Amino acid sequence: MMTSVDTELIRVLGDPLRLQIVTLLARETLCTTHLVEETGARQTNLSNHLRVLREAGVVETEPCGRFTYYKLRPDVIAQLAGQFADLAESARTAAENKRACP
């Protein structure tokens, strides 16, 4: 049985600022202004990271007047967590498997 983990999603979440954004959005839906205040990142830098998260399907946007709110898509995070859980279970069941050296 081959267990696969979404390496592109890991790359996206592997950036410290993007992970901080995801962590903040796990607590509440925030607009860009809130995220700038919370992270201390520059607006342009933050916007680039939010674009990457949006394109990866991790966050979705909600327009509200002249502001854009960002909301975490928990199903995407849960799917990745499930992939890691499958990997851990595979390692548990294969703990006794050892390939002989030639």
N, C-alpha and C positions, 0 to 999 in steps of 0.2 A: 504494500500500500504506500503510495507516494503522497506525502502531505505537502501542500504548497502554501506559501505565505505571500501575500501581495507585496512584492518588493518595492513597487512604485509608491504605494501608500506609506510604507515604512520610510522611504526616502523623503516624502513630503512631510511626514510627522517628525522626522529626525532633526529638522532644523529647530534650534532652541526657541527662536521667536515664534515660529508656527506652533510649536507645542505649547508655548505660553498662551497664545491666542486660543487654541483648542481648549485648554484648561479653563480659561476665563469664560469661554462660551458654554462650557459644560455647566456653569453655574447660572448663567442668564444670557438673554439675547441682548447684544450690545451694538451700538452704532460705531462708526469709525472714530468719532470724537472720543467716545468712552475708551476705545482700545488704545488710542494715542496716549490718553491720560494714564491708563493702567500699565502700559508697557514702557512708556517713555521713548518709544520709537518715533522716527520722523514719519510724517503723513505719507510721503511717497514710498518709503520703505515698507510701511505697513500695508499700503494699498497693493504693492507687488506681492507680498506674502498672502494677503487675502485673495488675490486673483488665483494664485497657485492652489490654495485650499478650495476655492470654488470650483476650479477646473478639475480637481481631483475628486469632487463630489463630497468633500468633508463638511462644507458649510453651504448654506443657501442664504439668499438675500431676500430682504423684505423692504421695499421702498416705503418711506414714511415722510411725505413732504419733500424737503430738500435733503433729507438724510437717508442713508441706507443702513438698515439693521442687518446684522449677521447672526445666524442661528446654526448651532451644531446639528449635524445629522447623526444621531446616536446609533442608527442602524449600521452605518459605515464603520464606526468604532467597534461596535459589537461583532460585526463580521470579522474584523481583523483579530479581535480578542479570541473569537472562536477558532480561527486558523492557528493561533498560538496554542490554544487549549488542545486542539487535535495533534499538534506537533509534540506537545508534552506527553499526551497519552500514548502516542506512537513510541516515544522514547521509553516510557514505562514498560510497555509490552515487549519491546525489543531489547530490554536491558541484558538479557541472557544470550542474545544472538551475537556471535563473534565469528567473523569470517577468518578462516585459516589462512596463514601466510603461505605463499607458494614455496 
